Amino acid sequence: MRASLLQVAVNGDETVESRRRRVADLVREQAGADLVVLPELWTTGAFAHEDFGREAEPLDGPTRQAMAEAAREAGVWLHAGSVPERGAPDGGSGGGADAGEGPLYNTSLVFSPSGELAAVYRKIHRFGFDEGEAVLMSAGDALVTVPLPHTTLGLATCYDLRFPELFRGLVDAGAETLVVPAGWPERRRSHWTLLARARAVENQAFVLACGTAGTHAGVPQAGHSIVVDPWGEVLAEAGPDEQVLTVDLDPAKVAKTREQFPALKDRLLGLPTPTPRP
Ligand SMILES: O=C(O)CCC(=O)C(=O)O
């Protein structure tokens, strides 16, 4: 299975429309790959909080149209990263919704090679503590897996990478390849690499983690998109700048690793609750 991670540069001096056209062209150039992956919030930038509301799209907005077409023309499965989504007005609470507006979500879209929308994942763990995404956006509440011909994808987004229980849930639902689009900042790059490898080792799964390059809203991005195999070995790692990272994976390696070193079978389900300290 050939996977291409498009580590897009998201800089403040490029318009969303121009970046959308440029990224659609980049996707078309990946004909021959089985799976193409884009980063988190690459239209606006993950830290351009003030643009989320203005650039938010409904599920059938311009990014969906452009990415569906690009996936179909390239004939690839496309994880189109995420976009700020404006949900329906009655679609939930909070998320910075003004009166009459629907909530915002950080929403990933996956397309089949015929351009059909195959899956939608709304980011569950919102980043920013009491600021930014954490207050502007609403949280998703569903784990999402996507069966492909060679493997089953498990979907997560950026900050989700810090929450191992989410990935365990995806593995329990059949995931073998964990896909993590991100807009991870340079300042915490060591965590990015460490956590991507940890999620691969503990779940005995491939991890495809695709970040952004460039600087937007004053936040330099880490780049360094990474592909890790089920043994925790790094198969490929990008540098800091815009780059297409292409790698050939053997999907059978997941079953082989789980069979030869069956640690997942030793999980103790229903561990006792710790007694609170007196
Ligand atoms: O967890 C981190 O350090 C970065 C998370 C982040 O930037 C995000 O989720 O947008």
The ligand as an ORCA input file, in Angstrom:
! r2SCAN-3c Opt
* xyz 0 1
  O      -0.920     18.927     21.921
  C      -0.200     19.753     21.372
  O       0.917     20.046     21.832
  C      -0.623     20.445     20.121
  C      -2.082     20.294     19.845
  C      -2.571     21.215     18.794
  O      -1.865     22.095     18.342
  C      -3.919     21.039     18.232
  O      -4.633     20.091     18.597
  O      -4.323     21.870     17.379
*
